[in-house]
């Protein structure tokens, strides 16, 4: 039983008990004619179930432009309210120091490349000489082996030639090379790679001195001034905040108790004080896959739901609070009773208490459909449009009891 229904039921029990006492006592000695009850009629109408939540309107896309550079801002090219495009220049930083560093690094890199080219030339010459030496030593060794085979050379001469060949091979192997070409050592390659990486970082830093927008949108905040350092903004805020306020959205927090009724694609009606009596159309665009705690003082969990504003209105701006009415469900031409007419039986089922033509109570079990703050859809073959139902029924009312409509 919902909290609302519990309150209604409690009020109903007290009201019926008091009315019963009044009837039992009679008025002016007259016989009681029935327990007085408040009634309403069953109507047939369209019913819309909605869920209302408030949130701040924001751009569908936003970016915070920041800089890690401790360089002075020399030019500020936009102000709040300016529309910008992706890649547009927003501000320029003093790049004189980094340009000096780049010039020095480029000079060092050119010198290193020249030195390494000279090293490769000398190393190639050294390699070629060592290869020739090794080839000569190899021929000498083969000749000594042949002479030894016919007794024209001693074993010591053969061994001496072999030692000379091994030495020539070691000398050749010590020279860095690949497929007969001299190459740089790993350390030399790393030195060059470090210098090139330094040059790339400096080039990127120079590029970062040109502060540009990452998206198409409108500049909504400027937290920097000419003469300030880019990394020392007011209150440590981003240099610029840019939002796509041409396309607005709302991020509403839906209770975990209601999220099962919200679906992507549901229509939304958006209202705000700035719009007066006007509203704009929206749609449930996406639902977060995870929930979060509502607040530090509440154990309730809520799920972020993003609503896209689909209808343009010049009055509607980012940063204001609006109310989203999510259209959960719709029932057309259905039987409806006031929410106070819904009674709960002892077994937990629901029913409405009708008044017969004879002025007696007839309890009709019903199945509930859509509910609003005031009305409820009821489904039963025993109900018809125009029937009289008792408001705030309680257990004191029983089947066949005489009642008088007030």
Phi and psi in degrees as a GROMACS rama.xvg file:
@    title "Ramachandran Plot"
@    xaxis  label "Phi"
@    yaxis  label "Psi"
@TYPE xy
-71.9246  162.063  UNK-2
-61.0721  -40.7335  UNK-3
-59.8953  -45.2362  UNK-4
-68.8134  -33.6271  UNK-5
-63.5691  -42.5809  UNK-6
-64.2003  -44.9251  UNK-7
-60.2123  -43.6133  UNK-8
-64.5336  -41.2427  UNK-9
-63.7264  -43.947  UNK-10
-61.5907  -39.9852  UNK-11
-64.7329  -42.334  UNK-12
-61.8786  -43.3443  UNK-13
-65.5525  -43.7432  UNK-14
-63.4076  -44.8958  UNK-15
-67.3876  -38.1644  UNK-16
-63.8713  -42.8621  UNK-17
-65.8502  -41.459  UNK-18
-65.1037  -39.6782  UNK-19
-62.4616  -39.2916  UNK-20
-63.3708  -41.1128  UNK-21
-62.8614  -42.728  UNK-22
-67.8969  -41.0025  UNK-23
-61.1828  -36.7663  UNK-24
-73.491  -27.5435  UNK-25
79.0319  174.92  UNK-26
-133.528  116.563  UNK-27
64.8401  26.8685  UNK-28
80.3553  2.12463  UNK-29
-79.4147  155.821  UNK-30
-70.3322  137.736  UNK-31
-63.1098  142.089  UNK-32
-107.274  -0.527833  UNK-33
142.093  155.947  UNK-34
-67.0978  125.427  UNK-35
-70.8765  136.883  UNK-36
-138.978  154.138  UNK-37
-93.9793  136.123  UNK-38
-129.115  168.265  UNK-39
-148.143  174.934  UNK-40
-109.465  147.889  UNK-41
-72.7644  128.069  UNK-42
-118.913  163.204  UNK-43
-118.332  122.874  UNK-44
-162.257  171.813  UNK-45
-78.7641  144.284  UNK-46
-133.303  131.851  UNK-47
-117.12  122.53  UNK-48
-93.8972  128.657  UNK-49
-131.384  164.928  UNK-50
-132.417  124.72  UNK-51
-110.397  131.964  UNK-52
-143.244  147.041  UNK-53
-107.089  146.378  UNK-54
-162.083  166.77  UNK-55
-85.518  136.201  UNK-56
-73.289  137.448  UNK-57
-143.453  163.91  UNK-58
-68.1924  148.144  UNK-59
-68.3218  -22.9563  UNK-60
-138.088  138.241  UNK-61
-148.255  156.727  UNK-62
-146.066  145.369  UNK-63
-106.304  120.176  UNK-64
-92.6252  117.42  UNK-65
-127.102  165.348  UNK-66
-139.065  138.328  UNK-67
-92.7549  0.325131  UNK-68
-87.681  134.816  UNK-69
-91.2279  57.5875  UNK-70
-117.574  148.789  UNK-71
-75.4898  140.759  UNK-72
-77.8192  120.468  UNK-73
-102.225  -24.9373  UNK-74
-140.026  135.839  UNK-75
-120.606  113.976  UNK-76
-102.923  -6.03259  UNK-77
-135.378  163.424  UNK-78
-135.446  169.129  UNK-79
-59.2231  134.306  UNK-80
99.9454  -14.2236  UNK-81
-72.2961  138.1  UNK-82
-86.9905  135.371  UNK-83
-130.476  159.553  UNK-84
-110.747  161.565  UNK-85
-59.2057  128.503  UNK-86
90.6511  -5.659  UNK-87
-68.8119  142.731  UNK-88
-74.5995  127.432  UNK-89
-104.916  -38.9997  UNK-90
-156.62  159.83  UNK-91
-125.403  134.877  UNK-92
-102.113  154.974  UNK-93
-66.5452  114.089  UNK-94
-108.78  13.928  UNK-95
-61.9059  -40.1268  UNK-96
-66.1243  -45.9545  UNK-97
-69.1317  -31.1057  UNK-98
-65.6869  -38.3283  UNK-99
-63.8543  -42.3281  UNK-100
-64.0668  -40.2973  UNK-101
-63.8658  -42.09  UNK-102
-61.5885  -42.2623  UNK-103
-66.0625  -44.1545  UNK-104
-64.0319  -42.0418  UNK-105
-61.8386  -38.673  UNK-106
-64.3924  -43.3405  UNK-107
-63.5689  -39.165  UNK-108
-67.9543  -40.8716  UNK-109
-63.8714  -41.9451  UNK-110
-63.7851  -41.9801  UNK-111
-63.2733  -43.5236  UNK-112
-62.3646  -40.7247  UNK-113
-63.1757  -45.319  UNK-114
-63.3002  -40.2652  UNK-115
-71.2867  -31.9112  UNK-116
-65.5322  -41.5105  UNK-117
-65.3069  -38.5589  UNK-118
-61.3929  -42.283  UNK-119
-65.3751  -38.5557  UNK-120
-62.8735  -49.4439  UNK-121
-62.5696  -38.8465  UNK-122
-68.7454  -35.1895  UNK-123
-65.9469  -41.6476  UNK-124
-62.5211  -43.3426  UNK-125
-62.5831  -40.2235  UNK-126
-65.9792  -44.8742  UNK-127
-60.7283  -43.0808  UNK-128
-64.7728  -41.5564  UNK-129
-66.7106  -36.9595  UNK-130
-65.2415  -42.7754  UNK-131
-63.3481  -41.5234  UNK-132
-62.1461  -41.4003  UNK-133
-67.222  -42.2863  UNK-134
-62.2047  -41.2284  UNK-135
-63.5873  -42.3344  UNK-136
-65.5344  -36.6054  UNK-137
-65.5666  -40.5648  UNK-138
-65.7219  -42.6745  UNK-139
-60.3155  -42.1304  UNK-140
-64.5151  -42.9349  UNK-141
-63.5799  -39.7673  UNK-142
-63.2121  -43.3764  UNK-143
-63.8166  -37.04  UNK-144
-63.406  -42.249  UNK-145
-64.5724  -43.0162  UNK-146
-64.3942  -37.3106  UNK-147
-65.8846  -33.067  UNK-148
-66.9065  -23.5388  UNK-149
-107.82  8.83749  UNK-150
81.3228  15.3175  UNK-151
-96.2775  -0.927102  UNK-152
-143.778  149.727  UNK-153
-87.3474  165.793  UNK-154
-63.4094  -35.7091  UNK-155
-65.0515  -34.3556  UNK-156
-68.6809  -37.7597  UNK-157
-64.6787  -43.9763  UNK-158
-64.8672  -38.8481  UNK-159
-64.3815  -38.7096  UNK-160
-68.0289  -36.7991  UNK-161
-66.544  -41.5179  UNK-162
-61.2273  -40.9136  UNK-163
-65.125  -37.2858  UNK-164
-67.2752  -43.5814  UNK-165
-62.2826  -39.8836  UNK-166
-65.3705  -41.3657  UNK-167
-65.4416  -36.0376  UNK-168
-67.1656  -41.0652  UNK-169
-64.4741  -39.4719  UNK-170
-63.3492  -42.2013  UNK-171
-66.1678  -42.7369  UNK-172
-66.1601  -24.7265  UNK-173
-76.4139  -12.6035  UNK-174
-90.9535  120.008  UNK-175
-58.8126  122.942  UNK-176
-158.566  160.173  UNK-177
-141.091  120.244  UNK-178
54.4491  41.4497  UNK-179
82.909  3.42769  UNK-180
-114.383  134.374  UNK-181
-66.1964  140.277  UNK-182
-132.468  168.495  UNK-183
-78.4837  151.699  UNK-184
-72.8612  167.116  UNK-185
-59.962  -40.445  UNK-186
-64.8079  -41.5251  UNK-187
-65.9426  -40.0611  UNK-188
-63.8426  -40.4915  UNK-189
-65.5929  -38.5645  UNK-190
-59.8749  -42.9532  UNK-191
-67.3274  -41.9091  UNK-192
-62.6429  -39.8692  UNK-193
-63.5459  -41.9534  UNK-194
-64.8619  -40.9478  UNK-195
-67.2654  -38.3566  UNK-196
-64.7442  -40.778  UNK-197
-60.4186  -41.9328  UNK-198
-65.0285  -39.7701  UNK-199
-65.3512  -41.872  UNK-200
-63.2964  -42.3709  UNK-201
-66.4831  -37.5963  UNK-202
-65.0368  -39.981  UNK-203
-65.8957  -38.1698  UNK-204
-63.4737  -41.5426  UNK-205
-61.6904  -41.5998  UNK-206
-62.9251  -37.1953  UNK-207
-69.3838  -12.6667  UNK-208
-72.5435  -12.7646  UNK-209
-99.6108  100.97  UNK-210
-81.9121  118.649  UNK-211
-124.447  159.089  UNK-212
-81.034  140.694  UNK-213
-90.8982  -10.929  UNK-214
-142.438  165.383  UNK-215
-78.5754  134.936  UNK-216
173.496  -159.282  UNK-217
-121.624  137.088  UNK-218
-73.4926  113.352  UNK-219
-101.818  -18.9459  UNK-220
-145.598  136.603  UNK-221
-125.679  115.694  UNK-222
-116.955  30.6045  UNK-223
-141.418  154.599  UNK-224
-132.553  156.961  UNK-225
-61.0087  134.326  UNK-226
98.9504  -17.7915  UNK-227
-85.7033  156.585  UNK-228
-80.0006  142.913  UNK-229
-61.5034  -31.3421  UNK-230
-93.6311  10.8753  UNK-231
-128.639  67.2597  UNK-232
-82.887  171.521  UNK-233
-64.1313  123.2  UNK-234
55.3215  28.8024  UNK-235
58.2924  26.8257  UNK-236
-79.1168  163.127  UNK-237
-62.6491  154.97  UNK-238
-58.1401  -46.9295  UNK-239
-137.851  149.362  UNK-240
-118.959  125.759  UNK-241
-122.299  129.931  UNK-242
-129.462  147.989  UNK-243
-87.4684  79.9117  UNK-244
-84.1395  0.179919  UNK-245
-70.3914  -23.5347  UNK-246
-126.486  106.048  UNK-247
-96.9122  158.767  UNK-248
-147.123  165.051  UNK-249
-125.42  140.354  UNK-250
-111.721  98.8872  UNK-251
-99.4103  149.299  UNK-252
-104.392  110.893  UNK-253
-97.3498  133.165  UNK-254
-60.9831  147.361  UNK-255
-61.2789  -20.8426  UNK-256
-77.3142  -18.2481  UNK-257
-113.341  -11.5328  UNK-258
-63.5509  -25.9307  UNK-259
-67.2266  -15.5371  UNK-260
-92.8726  -7.92643  UNK-261
-99.7738  133.534  UNK-262
-136.123  148.855  UNK-263
-61.3155  135.202  UNK-264
99.8199  -9.91125  UNK-265
-68.0846  142.307  UNK-266
-73.3229  147.825  UNK-267
-133.833  138.442  UNK-268
-107.177  125.117  UNK-269
-112.68  128.453  UNK-270
-127.417  157.742  UNK-271
-158.834  154.553  UNK-272
-57.351  -36.9817  UNK-273
-66.1654  -20.6102  UNK-274
-88.7962  -10.5951  UNK-275
66.6814  -126.774  UNK-276
-86.3761  -7.70624  UNK-277
-75.6453  156.278  UNK-278
-134.705  162.249  UNK-279
-126.521  155.626  UNK-280
-87.8007  146.221  UNK-281
-142.237  -179.076  UNK-282
-149.575  145.466  UNK-283
-70.497  112.353  UNK-284
-90.6798  -43.268  UNK-285
-158.712  156.545  UNK-286
-123.226  128.823  UNK-287
-61.0245  140.583  UNK-288
-77.342  -6.26445  UNK-289
-132.073  150.8  UNK-290
-98.5996  173.302  UNK-291
-147.81  164.906  UNK-292
-71.6243  135.956  UNK-293
-61.9826  -45.764  UNK-294
-159.647  170.817  UNK-295
-69.061  -17.5405  UNK-296
-104.372  3.53932  UNK-297
-126.086  143.569  UNK-298
-91.2364  -5.84678  UNK-299
-67.3845  142.153  UNK-300
-102.926  143.546  UNK-301
-128.173  156.908  UNK-302
-121.615  125.3  UNK-303
-67.7807  131.521  UNK-304
-124.772  128.492  UNK-305
-101.14  124.343  UNK-306
-113.099  123.353  UNK-307
-91.0704  131.363  UNK-308
-80.8214  115.703  UNK-309
-96.2718  -17.996  UNK-310
-109.456  131.276  UNK-311
-81.5301  142.422  UNK-312
-150.857  122.551  UNK-313
-61.3923  -23.1124  UNK-314
-74.8846  -24.8728  UNK-315
-80.3067  123.241  UNK-316
-131.761  158.233  UNK-317
-69.4354  149.483  UNK-318
96.2711  -5.80484  UNK-319
-101.47  159.776  UNK-320
-86.6597  133.687  UNK-321
-130.538  163.775  UNK-322
-113.398  127.916  UNK-323
-102.362  123.489  UNK-324
-104.39  101.223  UNK-325
-82.3896  124.158  UNK-326
-84.6502  97.919  UNK-327
-72.2726  -49.0443  UNK-328
-156.263  161.321  UNK-329
-139.387  132.352  UNK-330
-120.548  127.553  UNK-331
-102.012  131.631  UNK-332
49.8618  57.6868  UNK-333
-116.702  159.947  UNK-334
-74.4736  133.317  UNK-335
-135.155  141.796  UNK-336
-131.951  159.501  UNK-337
-60.2435  147.191  UNK-338
-58.3672  -30.1148  UNK-339
-69.0374  -12.8387  UNK-340
-83.6215  -8.84115  UNK-341
-82.4058  121.217  UNK-342
-108.649  155.129  UNK-343
-114.951  127.822  UNK-344
-81.1062  168.529  UNK-345
-62.4645  -27.7486  UNK-346
-87.3391  5.53096  UNK-347
93.0433  -7.78128  UNK-348
-78.6189  165.225  UNK-349
-107.02  154.591  UNK-350
-157.178  162.553  UNK-351
-117.61  148.437  UNK-352
-103.559  108.828  UNK-353
-94.6104  161.31  UNK-354
-110.421  121.481  UNK-355
-76.8396  171.081  UNK-356
-63.0751  -24.4361  UNK-357
-84.2632  -0.171752  UNK-358
80.3899  28.3236  UNK-359
-118.517  162.563  UNK-360
-81.2239  132.581  UNK-361
-128.498  117.765  UNK-362
-87.4644  124.838  UNK-363
-116.642  111.112  UNK-364
-62.3619  139.393  UNK-365
-135.94  158.015  UNK-366
-106.027  130.897  UNK-367
-84.4101  142.495  UNK-368
-111.269  -122.667  UNK-369
-70.8726  149.7  UNK-370
-131.02  141.374  UNK-371
-116.841  -170.602  UNK-372
-67.1275  -22.6323  UNK-373
-121.071  -27.6366  UNK-374
-123.397  161.092  UNK-375
-139.536  139.016  UNK-376
-80.6004  132.787  UNK-377
-122.61  140.845  UNK-378
-124.245  119.1  UNK-379
-167.633  136.865  UNK-380
-69.4558  -15.9958  UNK-381
-91.0796  -0.693564  UNK-382
-107.051  143.624  UNK-383
-135.615  158.773  UNK-384
-60.7512  136.417  UNK-385
94.6653  -12.9935  UNK-386
-61.7907  150.337  UNK-387
-91.8771  129.805  UNK-388
-122.069  150.567  UNK-389
-88.6922  133.152  UNK-390
-86.8524  144.669  UNK-391
53.7568  52.934  UNK-392
-70.7814  153.399  UNK-393
-137.178  177.029  UNK-394
-65.7233  -16.0781  UNK-395
-70.2389  -22.1382  UNK-396
-85.2218  132.518  UNK-397
-127.221  163.743  UNK-398
-58.2293  127.811  UNK-399
86.5552  -5.40952  UNK-400
-65.895  139.888  UNK-401
-75.2674  134.232  UNK-402
-136.555  159.071  UNK-403
-125.658  122.931  UNK-404
-72.5375  132.141  UNK-405
